[in-house]
Amino acid sequence: MKRMILVTPNASLDVLNKYLDSEIIGLDEGIDIARSSGARISLAVSSFKNVDLQHVLTFLPKEKVVRYSDNRGENVNLKVINFLFSQGADEVVLLDKLDSGFKHYREILLTLKEAKGAVSFQDDINLINYYAKGSHIISKQGYDRFYVVGFPSAVISMEHVSTPVRNIRLNFTDSKAIDNTLLERVAVLKVNEGGVLLVLAKNA
């Protein structure tokens, strides 16, 4: 399975350090974040509006540098991630953060849902995935608890958790969400209708 780690300008260096053996992709100012970690960069992707191309070419050969067209209002993360899937990625881990304004927050969530393959979002506190209809195995991965919200709506069941649920409906616009802990190493999430965002979180 080919997993690529997309290092954005908002990426956490601490999180990136957990993936140094993976295939690292630097996006815009994230290129220098990836370089500062000592990671071997497989590809640098940028519009080169805020990044100096000549600087990047001092440490990467030109065949590992890709320029994207920066169209106003476009979801850059989604555009670049779908490009990575076209290059053979089976999974992409998006290293970013959620506290960069509502527009950016919305784009991250839509990227998880609309990307052409499996995408995870990760920052210092959260690991977020989108799950469509079907049965899914959820593992702890070192996190303390999890939250499930409909995106935009879903009917779900869960097993092997502290409070099992069966055929409960969740809507993104409701205040209701599943707040739970995993009793065992893994849990089972069954999405009977729609899709959900599942957030694995660390206790503050």
Buried (B, 14 or more C-beta within 10 A) or exposed (E): EEBBBBBBBBBBEEBBEBBEEBBBBBBBBBBBBBBEBEBEBBBBBBBBEEBEEEEBEEEBEEEBBBEBEBEEEEBBBBBBBBBBBEEEBEBBBBBBBBEBEEEBBEBBBBBBBEBBEBBBBBBEBBBBBBBEBEEBEBEBEEBEBBBBBBBEBBBBBBBBBEEEBEEBBBBBEEEEBBEBEBEEEEBBBBBBEBBBBBBBBEEE
